[in-house]
Amino acid sequence: MANYPVCCIAEMPITVLNKLLDQARAGSEELVPNSDYELSVVATTSDGSSRLDDAATVPPLHDSFKPFVTSTLEDASRNIGQATYFAVLDQQSATDDSAILVRRQSDGSLTTVRATFKSVQVVLVSLAMATLGFQEIRNIADSQGGVYGRPAEAPRKGGEAPRKRLGGA
């Protein structure tokens, strides 16, 4: 199976990395029993450079594991080899269990969508297999409050009513 790179653009506790890896695999398990881990976290080498292993990163990670941290999505894209799709953990990831999924286009530009940890591996595999399109994922995320895999909040009594859709779409 293919492995999908995971980069960090913020310092990330090992507990968050373990949670991502475990929840991403659990999400795959729901669709495909006996799914393997397919995410590879970009690590820091002893000289401070980045290293992306060919094998998936399997939890539990220990404190000795040091993820490579870059400052921007563009920097992250330079540390993931030739991958078209990859995941990025940012400061928000540590608080809401979501990651940024990134598509690197042929011209080098990047498009992004936020997804729950549980949906990261499933979506990356689906994108690579072309069973889902990136714009389709973005549209679904928009309808779910901006994060793919997280249901939109239900209306609350006394709160704003949801917008009505016209035209049956």
Helices and strands as residue ranges (DSSP letters): E 4-8, H 14-31, E 39-41, E 43-44, E 50-51, H 73-77, E 85-89, H 93-96, E 98-104, E 110-116, H 117-128, H 134-143, E 147-148
